[in-house]
Amino acid sequence: MPYGSIACAIAATWLGIRLLKVQALMIRDLAASAGVESVRRAAAHFIWLFRPGTANQPLHGWDVPIFLITTIAVIVTPFWWLASRRPARGVAYRHRVTVQIVEALRRCAEAYSRAPGDRCVQLRDLDRSLQETEDAILRAHRYARTIPRRSPRRAAARSHAAKVAGALRAEGLRIDANPDEALPRLGAMLTLIGERCAEGRIGALLPEESLEEITPVSATRTAIRESAHVAVVILVAMAAAIAASALLPSLGVKDDLRPWLIVGCSVLAAIMVGGWHRVGRILDLLPGK
């Protein structure tokens, strides 16, 4: 167990909260001078939470979502870093592509083992897993931690990964035409990519001769599209939190239940818009997952 990293995460959490109290004081004074009452009350409640000697500040309007988002960001961030990069001295992070490919191979085998008319659920799960695998391949140069940020090798690795992702996508498109033939070929391609990535050969995930007529996947376009999806999910979750914080008092909900119901409404709205697979990947980063 990385005790040093755990100690650093706890220290970062403590320091972040201490620094945030200073920022909360500044935000409270600025909001008071600007006349933004909801932000002033949220900052005052945050200060009161860590200084119980002051008067209690009730939560109204925007106070609950602002307070929850700020607190979760400060507390979860160091533990997210710890959970995603430090287990087993970073091995899980460095071999993230291989782990994702193993999951895609499992989905592929499940789809192939089912009868042609009884694999709709498996094919849908396989498609989601292939999208996650494609994203992981495009970031293989980051996960490997073998290429410095300004190294010329970085551009070559990214270009090769874009071609590999394009080949994987082209093979996946053949599933709807002839699944009994496409699924074994897809499994063989995934196996080769996983083996070479595990060996550290991120610049030769597939033979170059098999990538000559492949259209590369744009990593920038993929990142922008995924960022837009995540931004929409966050906006919808925030809108749901604001709506819930405004409606729950009129419904007679007790004060101690409101934060939990607001979080539940936010997560439910995020799942309805972004899908469980996207929200699930965010939840998997939380401590204890």
C-alpha positions as CSV (number, residue, x, y, z in Angstrom):
1,M,0.0,0.0,0.0
2,P,1.5,3.4,-0.9
3,Y,1.4,5.0,2.5
4,G,3.5,7.9,1.4
5,S,1.0,8.8,-1.3
6,I,-1.9,8.4,1.1
7,A,-0.1,10.8,3.5
8,C,0.4,13.3,0.7
9,A,-3.2,13.0,-0.3
10,I,-4.4,13.7,3.2
11,A,-2.0,16.6,3.5
12,A,-3.1,18.0,0.2
13,T,-6.8,17.7,1.4
14,W,-6.0,19.5,4.7
15,L,-4.0,22.2,2.9
16,G,-6.6,22.7,0.2
17,I,-9.3,23.2,2.8
18,R,-7.2,25.6,4.7
19,L,-6.5,27.6,1.6
20,L,-10.1,27.4,0.5
21,K,-11.2,29.0,3.8
22,V,-9.1,32.1,2.8
23,Q,-10.6,32.1,-0.6
24,A,-14.1,31.7,0.9
25,L,-13.5,34.8,3.0
26,M,-12.5,36.8,-0.1
27,I,-15.4,35.5,-2.1
28,R,-17.8,36.4,0.8
29,D,-16.5,39.9,1.0
30,L,-16.6,40.4,-2.8
31,A,-20.1,38.9,-3.1
32,A,-21.3,41.2,-0.3
33,S,-19.9,44.3,-2.0
34,A,-21.4,43.2,-5.3
35,G,-24.7,42.4,-3.8
36,V,-24.7,38.7,-4.9
37,E,-26.6,37.4,-1.8
38,S,-26.7,33.7,-2.8
39,V,-22.9,33.5,-3.3
40,R,-22.3,35.4,0.0
41,R,-24.5,33.0,1.9
42,A,-22.8,30.0,0.3
43,A,-19.4,31.3,1.3
44,A,-20.6,32.2,4.8
45,H,-21.9,28.7,5.3
46,F,-18.7,27.1,4.1
47,I,-16.8,29.2,6.6
48,W,-19.2,28.3,9.3
49,L,-18.8,24.6,8.6
50,F,-15.1,24.7,9.6
51,R,-15.7,27.4,12.3
52,P,-18.7,26.3,14.3
53,G,-18.2,29.3,16.7
54,T,-19.9,31.7,14.2
55,A,-23.6,32.0,13.7
56,N,-25.4,29.3,11.7
57,Q,-26.1,30.2,8.1
58,P,-29.1,28.6,6.5
59,L,-29.0,27.2,3.0
60,H,-31.2,28.7,0.4
61,G,-31.3,28.9,-3.4
62,W,-27.9,28.4,-5.0
63,D,-26.1,27.8,-1.7
64,V,-26.5,24.0,-1.6
65,P,-25.2,23.2,-5.1
66,I,-22.3,25.8,-4.8
67,F,-21.3,24.4,-1.4
68,L,-21.5,20.7,-2.5
69,I,-19.6,21.3,-5.7
70,T,-16.8,23.3,-3.9
71,T,-16.5,20.8,-1.1
72,I,-16.5,17.7,-3.3
73,A,-13.9,19.2,-5.7
74,V,-11.5,20.0,-2.8
75,I,-11.9,16.6,-1.0
76,V,-12.2,14.3,-4.0
77,T,-9.4,15.7,-6.2
78,P,-6.4,14.4,-4.2
79,F,-8.0,11.0,-3.7
80,W,-9.0,10.8,-7.3
81,W,-5.3,11.3,-8.2
82,L,-4.3,8.7,-5.7
83,A,-6.9,6.1,-6.9
84,S,-6.2,6.5,-10.6
85,R,-2.4,6.7,-10.6
86,R,-0.8,5.3,-7.5
87,P,-2.1,1.7,-6.9
88,A,0.6,-0.9,-7.2
89,R,3.2,1.9,-7.9
90,G,1.2,3.1,-10.9
91,V,1.0,-0.2,-12.7
92,A,-2.8,0.0,-13.1
93,Y,-2.4,3.4,-14.7
94,R,0.5,2.5,-17.0
95,H,-1.3,-0.6,-18.3
96,R,-4.8,1.0,-18.6
97,V,-5.0,0.3,-22.3
98,T,-4.3,-3.4,-21.7
99,V,-6.9,-3.6,-19.0
100,Q,-9.5,-1.9,-21.2
101,I,-8.7,-4.2,-24.1
102,V,-9.2,-7.3,-21.8
103,E,-12.6,-5.9,-21.0
104,A,-13.4,-5.4,-24.7
105,L,-12.2,-9.0,-25.4
106,R,-14.6,-10.3,-22.7
107,R,-17.5,-8.4,-24.3
108,C,-16.5,-9.7,-27.7
109,A,-16.4,-13.3,-26.5
110,E,-19.8,-12.9,-24.9
111,A,-21.3,-11.6,-28.1
112,Y,-19.7,-14.4,-30.2
113,S,-20.9,-17.1,-27.9
114,R,-24.6,-16.1,-28.2
115,A,-26.9,-17.1,-31.0
116,P,-27.3,-14.6,-33.9
117,G,-30.7,-13.4,-32.7
118,D,-29.8,-13.3,-29.0
119,R,-26.8,-11.0,-28.8
120,C,-28.3,-7.5,-29.0
121,V,-27.4,-6.7,-25.4
122,Q,-23.9,-8.1,-25.8
123,L,-23.3,-6.1,-29.0
124,R,-24.5,-2.9,-27.4
125,D,-22.1,-3.5,-24.5
126,L,-19.3,-4.3,-26.9
127,D,-19.8,-1.1,-28.8
128,R,-19.5,0.9,-25.5
129,S,-16.4,-1.0,-24.5
130,L,-14.8,-0.4,-28.0
131,Q,-15.4,3.4,-27.6
132,E,-13.6,3.3,-24.3
133,T,-10.8,1.2,-25.8
134,E,-10.4,3.7,-28.6
135,D,-10.1,6.5,-26.2
136,A,-7.5,4.6,-24.2
137,I,-5.5,3.8,-27.3
138,L,-5.4,7.5,-28.2
139,R,-4.0,8.2,-24.8
140,A,-1.5,5.3,-24.7
141,H,1.5,7.6,-24.9
142,R,0.3,9.3,-21.7
143,Y,-0.4,6.1,-19.8
144,A,2.9,4.5,-20.7
145,R,4.9,7.4,-19.0
146,T,7.8,6.6,-21.3
147,I,7.7,9.7,-23.5
148,P,8.4,13.3,-22.2
149,R,5.9,15.9,-23.0
150,R,8.1,17.8,-25.5
151,S,9.8,14.7,-27.1
152,P,9.5,14.2,-30.9
153,R,8.5,10.6,-30.2
154,R,5.2,11.9,-28.8
155,A,3.9,13.0,-32.2
156,A,4.9,9.7,-33.8
157,A,3.1,7.7,-31.1
158,R,0.0,9.8,-31.3
159,S,-0.1,9.5,-35.1
160,H,0.3,5.7,-34.8
161,A,-2.4,5.5,-32.1
162,A,-4.8,7.4,-34.4
163,K,-4.3,4.9,-37.2
164,V,-4.7,1.9,-34.8
165,A,-8.0,3.5,-33.4
166,G,-9.1,3.9,-37.0
167,A,-8.4,0.3,-37.9
168,L,-10.2,-0.9,-34.8
169,R,-13.2,1.3,-35.7
170,A,-13.2,0.0,-39.3
171,E,-13.2,-3.6,-38.0
172,G,-16.1,-2.8,-35.6
173,L,-18.2,-1.5,-38.4
174,R,-18.1,-4.9,-40.0
175,I,-20.0,-6.5,-37.1
176,D,-23.4,-5.5,-38.5
177,A,-22.6,-7.0,-41.9
178,N,-21.2,-10.4,-40.8
179,P,-20.9,-10.7,-37.1
180,D,-19.8,-14.3,-37.1
181,E,-16.7,-13.4,-39.2
182,A,-16.1,-9.9,-37.8
183,L,-16.1,-10.8,-34.1
184,P,-13.2,-13.3,-34.3
185,R,-11.2,-10.9,-36.4
186,L,-11.9,-8.1,-34.0
187,G,-10.9,-10.3,-31.1
188,A,-7.6,-11.2,-32.8
189,M,-6.9,-7.5,-33.4
190,L,-7.6,-6.6,-29.8
191,T,-5.4,-9.4,-28.6
192,L,-2.5,-8.2,-30.7
193,I,-2.9,-4.6,-29.6
194,G,-3.1,-5.6,-25.9
195,E,0.0,-7.8,-26.1
196,R,2.1,-5.2,-27.8
197,C,0.9,-2.5,-25.4
198,A,1.7,-4.7,-22.4
199,E,5.2,-5.1,-23.9
200,G,5.6,-1.3,-24.1
201,R,5.5,-1.2,-27.9
202,I,3.1,1.7,-28.1
203,G,4.6,2.7,-31.5
204,A,3.8,-0.6,-33.1
205,L,0.5,-1.7,-31.7
206,L,-0.4,-3.1,-35.2
207,P,1.8,-3.8,-38.2
208,E,2.3,-0.8,-40.4
209,E,1.3,-2.7,-43.6
210,S,-2.2,-3.2,-42.1
211,L,-2.6,0.5,-41.5
212,E,-1.8,1.8,-45.0
213,E,-5.4,2.4,-46.2
214,I,-6.8,3.2,-42.8
215,T,-8.3,6.6,-42.0
216,P,-6.9,7.9,-38.7
217,V,-9.2,8.9,-35.9
218,S,-8.8,12.5,-35.0
219,A,-7.7,12.6,-31.3
220,T,-8.6,16.3,-31.1
221,R,-12.1,15.8,-32.5
222,T,-12.6,12.9,-30.2
223,A,-11.4,14.9,-27.2
224,I,-13.7,17.9,-28.1
225,R,-16.7,15.6,-28.6
226,E,-16.2,13.8,-25.3
227,S,-15.5,17.1,-23.5
228,A,-18.7,18.5,-24.9
229,H,-20.6,15.5,-23.7
230,V,-19.1,15.8,-20.2
231,A,-19.9,19.5,-20.2
232,V,-23.5,18.9,-21.1
233,V,-23.7,16.2,-18.4
234,I,-22.3,18.6,-15.8
235,L,-24.6,21.4,-16.8
236,V,-27.7,19.2,-16.6
237,A,-26.6,17.9,-13.2
238,M,-26.2,21.5,-12.0
239,A,-29.5,22.4,-13.4
240,A,-31.1,19.5,-11.6
241,A,-29.4,20.4,-8.4
242,I,-30.7,24.0,-8.7
243,A,-34.2,22.8,-9.5
244,A,-34.2,20.4,-6.6
245,S,-32.9,22.9,-4.1
246,A,-35.8,25.2,-5.2
247,L,-38.5,22.6,-5.1
248,L,-37.7,20.5,-2.1
249,P,-38.5,23.2,0.5
250,S,-42.0,23.7,-1.0
251,L,-42.5,19.9,-0.7
252,G,-41.8,20.0,3.0
253,V,-38.6,17.9,2.8
254,K,-36.5,18.0,6.0
255,D,-33.3,20.0,6.0
256,D,-31.1,17.0,6.7
257,L,-32.5,15.1,3.7
258,R,-32.2,17.9,1.2
259,P,-28.4,17.5,0.3
260,W,-28.8,13.8,-0.3
261,L,-31.9,14.3,-2.5
262,I,-30.1,17.1,-4.4
263,V,-27.1,14.8,-5.1
264,G,-29.5,12.0,-6.1
265,C,-31.3,14.3,-8.5
266,S,-28.1,15.5,-10.0
267,V,-26.7,11.9,-10.6
268,L,-30.1,10.8,-12.0
269,A,-30.2,13.7,-14.5
270,A,-26.6,13.0,-15.5
271,I,-27.4,9.4,-16.2
272,M,-30.5,10.2,-18.2
273,V,-28.4,12.6,-20.4
274,G,-25.0,11.1,-20.5
275,G,-25.7,7.4,-20.0
276,W,-24.6,5.2,-17.2
277,H,-21.4,4.2,-18.9
278,R,-20.1,7.8,-18.9
279,V,-21.3,8.6,-15.4
280,G,-20.0,5.2,-14.2
281,R,-16.5,6.0,-15.4
282,I,-16.6,9.2,-13.3
283,L,-18.0,7.4,-10.3
284,D,-15.3,4.7,-10.6
285,L,-12.7,7.4,-9.8
286,L,-14.1,8.1,-6.4
287,P,-12.3,6.7,-3.4
288,G,-13.4,3.2,-2.4
289,K,-14.1,2.1,-6.0
